[in-house]
Amino acid sequence: MRLALSPDCAGELRAAFQTKFSLPTAAMVAIEADASPQLSEAGRVLAEAGVPSATLADRVLVREACVCISTRAALLSAVGVASG
């Protein structure tokens, strides 16, 4: 994903989220829930996390990653519930 991001955003993401659990679930939820045309809430959340240079294209990619991660988590939870 880093190759698709703008160079500034990729570097800031790497620095801000290089340690485990450095991106809280609340931030991912806020990014995923942002339905505004410019993804302004996602931009705000990223800026607070140390990624102020995220362009609209960067915010779209990060939002899509959050959607994929939450979908995977939901599916894994469903497997546990269904198998019990």
C-alpha positions in Angstrom: 0.0 0.0 0.0 2.9 2.4 0.7 3.8 2.5 -3.0 0.3 3.8 -3.8 0.5 6.6 -1.2 2.1 10.0 -1.7 5.7 9.9 -0.5 5.1 12.3 2.4 2.1 10.4 3.6 3.9 7.1 3.3 6.8 8.3 5.4 4.5 9.8 8.0 2.4 6.7 8.2 5.5 4.6 8.7 6.8 6.8 11.5 3.4 7.2 13.2 2.3 3.5 13.1 5.6 1.5 13.2 4.8 0.0 16.7 2.2 -2.6 17.4 -1.2 -1.2 18.4 -0.3 2.3 17.5 -3.5 2.8 15.5 -6.4 2.6 18.0 -9.6 1.0 17.0 -11.5 4.3 17.6 -9.4 6.0 15.0 -10.0 3.2 12.5 -13.8 3.4 13.2 -13.8 7.2 12.6 -11.8 6.8 9.4 -14.1 4.0 8.1 -17.3 5.9 9.1 -16.3 9.1 7.2 -18.7 9.4 4.3 -17.9 13.0 3.4 -16.8 13.8 -0.1 -13.3 15.0 1.0 -13.0 12.4 3.9 -12.4 15.4 6.2 -12.9 13.4 9.4 -10.3 10.8 8.2 -7.9 13.7 7.5 -8.4 15.1 10.9 -7.9 11.7 12.6 -4.8 11.1 10.5 -3.4 14.6 11.3 -3.9 14.0 15.0 -2.0 10.7 14.7 0.9 12.4 13.0 0.0 12.1 9.3 -0.9 15.7 8.4 0.0 15.5 4.7 -2.5 12.8 3.7 -4.1 13.8 0.3 -7.6 12.8 -0.6 -6.2 9.8 -2.5 -4.2 8.9 0.6 -7.3 9.2 2.8 -9.3 7.0 0.4 -6.6 4.3 0.5 -6.3 4.4 4.3 -10.1 4.3 4.6 -10.3 1.2 2.3 -7.6 -0.5 4.4 -9.6 0.2 7.5 -12.7 -1.3 5.8 -10.7 -4.4 4.9 -9.3 -4.8 8.4 -12.7 -4.5 10.1 -14.4 -6.8 7.6 -11.7 -9.4 8.3 -12.2 -9.1 12.0 -15.9 -9.4 11.7 -15.6 -12.6 9.6 -13.1 -14.1 12.1 -15.5 -13.4 14.9 -18.4 -14.9 13.0 -16.4 -18.1 12.5 -16.0 -18.5 16.2 -19.7 -17.8 16.9 -20.9 -20.2 14.1 -18.6 -23.0 15.1 -19.7 -22.9 18.8 
